[in-house]
Amino acid sequence: MGREVAKKEPPLPGAEEGNARVLARLLDRAFAAAWSSRGRVCYVAAFMLPKSVAIYRYADATMPTVHGPLRAIVYRHKDDARQAGPGASPSIVPAQDEHLAIVTGELSGAEDVLCRVHSECWTGETLGSLKCDCRQQLDAALAAITAAGRGVVIYLRQEGRGIGLGNKLRAYALQNVGVDTVEANEALGFAPDLRSYDLAAAMLADLGVRSVALLTNNPDKLRELAAAGIQVTKRVPHWVSENQHNQDYLAVKREKLGHAR
């Protein structure tokens, strides 16, 4: 019998389509054991919330913070089979199924409530990563609502613009070799932004907020909250300082994602 000839790895097709796509395929090969197109599609679907979101309050407590006393309300989805009603035994759900309303002052029936809808950023808020401005935006929003005496920060568990922590770090690996934040998401098979704000609208409605002054630079938040029934009376610009590590990222958000200057 002749020697068995090893099968060659097929060439990367579509090299002419750009470095981002080629780099993504290289990354896929490196992590082939843990990655499949089927899993990718399921993961995207898991982050796409329905237009009608049923939620309930699971926990409510006030705590001292560096910004002053703040009330934290945890919301969960009502379609969770493990939900616990008032007075029932505590239950555990995945962390991404719990979202926060961070509140100061009385909101029920209030109009023009200063509001920030903020998506979780573990890398920036916990590690202090300099690749984004998320931690600074969160701190600035908490300081702003405290100074105003009334307001809310809606904190959604939508890491990496909805793709999750692991995929966000894969996107960072691509960015480290020259692609931008939008190209990295697309190279991994995701849209540039998979976040949904229907949940935020449901939380604001539960709090009795009639209208908001929204701390944001993102026009999608204005449109999606309005479409979900929340009246946005005005946009409050929310740029914080840049640094040498995030200035290109912030420029891409303005140029490709339409964020206001």
Rosetta blueprint (number, residue, H / E / L):
1 M L
2 G L
3 R L
4 E L
5 V L
6 A L
7 K L
8 K L
9 E L
10 P L
11 P L
12 L L
13 P L
14 G L
15 A H
16 E H
17 E H
18 G L
19 N H
20 A H
21 R H
22 V H
23 L H
24 A H
25 R H
26 L H
27 L H
28 D H
29 R H
30 A H
31 F L
32 A H
33 A H
34 A H
35 W L
36 S L
37 S H
38 R H
39 G H
40 R H
41 V H
42 C H
43 Y H
44 V H
45 A H
46 A H
47 F L
48 M L
49 L L
50 P L
51 K L
52 S L
53 V L
54 A L
55 I E
56 Y E
57 R E
58 Y E
59 A E
60 D E
61 A E
62 T E
63 M E
64 P L
65 T L
66 V L
67 H L
68 G L
69 P L
70 L E
71 R E
72 A E
73 I E
74 V E
75 Y E
76 R E
77 H E
78 K L
79 D L
80 D L
81 A L
82 R L
83 Q L
84 A L
85 G L
86 P L
87 G L
88 A L
89 S L
90 P L
91 S L
92 I L
93 V L
94 P L
95 A H
96 Q H
97 D H
98 E L
99 H E
100 L E
101 A E
102 I E
103 V E
104 T E
105 G L
106 E L
107 L L
108 S L
109 G L
110 A L
111 E L
112 D L
113 V E
114 L E
115 C E
116 R E
117 V E
118 H E
119 S E
120 E L
121 C L
122 W H
123 T H
124 G H
125 E H
126 T L
127 L L
128 G L
129 S L
130 L L
131 K L
132 C L
133 D L
134 C H
135 R H
136 Q H
137 Q H
138 L H
139 D H
140 A H
141 A H
142 L H
143 A H
144 A H
145 I H
146 T H
147 A H
148 A H
149 G L
150 R L
151 G E
152 V E
153 V E
154 I E
155 Y E
156 L E
157 R L
158 Q L
159 E H
160 G H
161 R H
162 G H
163 I L
164 G L
165 L H
166 G H
167 N H
168 K H
169 L H
170 R H
171 A H
172 Y H
173 A H
174 L H
175 Q H
176 N L
177 V L
178 G L
179 V L
180 D L
181 T H
182 V H
183 E H
184 A H
185 N H
186 E H
187 A H
188 L L
189 G L
190 F L
191 A L
192 P L
193 D L
194 L L
195 R L
196 S L
197 Y L
198 D H
199 L H
200 A H
201 A H
202 A H
203 M H
204 L H
205 A H
206 D H
207 L L
208 G L
209 V L
210 R L
211 S E
212 V E
213 A E
214 L E
215 L E
216 T L
217 N L
218 N L
219 P H
220 D H
221 K H
222 L H
223 R H
224 E H
225 L H
226 A H
227 A H
228 A L
229 G L
230 I L
231 Q E
232 V E
233 T E
234 K E
235 R E
236 V E
237 P L
238 H L
239 W L
240 V L
241 S L
242 E L
243 N L
244 Q L
245 H L
246 N L
247 Q H
248 D H
249 Y H
250 L H
251 A H
252 V H
253 K H
254 R H
255 E H
256 K H
257 L L
258 G L
259 H L
260 A L
261 R L
